[in-house]
Amino acid sequence: MDIQIVEGTLRESLNVLKKLPEFDRLFEDSYYADRIKKRAHLILLAKVNQEVVGCKLGYDKFNDGSFYSWLGGVKPEFRQIGIARKLAVTQEKWAREKGYESIKFKTLNRHKSMIIFAIKNGFEMYNVKPKDELENYRIEMIKNL
């Protein structure tokens, strides 16, 4: 299977996110555009046979030498074949080349597969933010580059 990782547009990435069960509700497109406007950012797409099947968006959120891996995912029928890993490796390479010292992201405690993926790929938990239910606790993770 030929997996290509390419830079893409916000619209293309949002089209992928709308097809992922983990993103049951998304904001208007303008919300996402406003978050990355005037900030260094990277939008990656994963393609299989020219079909966009995954994405990874990140931007310089904190101005502290870290790159924030904000949104991403892979369509369910294309999971477990290494696409998320290729997206992450490409994002990390880009961030390192741009002078970032680490990658940060947050996820919800209920997204166990994301937490496991992150730990297997060198991330560590550095903060937990309680919310209403344990499954909604925010897990903040970091990987030094």
C-alpha positions, 0 to 999 in steps of 0.5 A: 500500500502506497502511503503519501504524506503531503502538505495540504489545506485546512479545508482538506483536513477538516473534510477528513476530521468530519469523517472521524467518530472521535470528532462528533462535533466540529466548529465552523471552519472559520474557528480553525482558520482563526486559530492558525492565522498569523502563526507558524503552522503545518497541515499534513494529509495522508493519501492512499491511492490519491484518497485523503485518509488522514490528517495532522494539524499543528501550530506554534501555540505557546511561543515557548519553543514547542510545536502544538500538535492540535488536530489529527486522525485517520479514517477508521478503515485505514487505521492500524497500517502505520498512517498515524505514525508516518504523519507524526514522524513527518510533523516531528521532522518539520518541527525539528527543522524549524527549530522547535525543541518539543511537540505538545498535545492534549487529548481526553482520557477516554481516547486510550488508543491515542494515549497508548500511541503517544507513549509508544512514540516517545511522549510523556504525560506532563499535566492532567486537567480534571473535568466533569467526568474522569473520561473527560480529563485532559491529558497533556503530553510532550515529546522532546525533539 
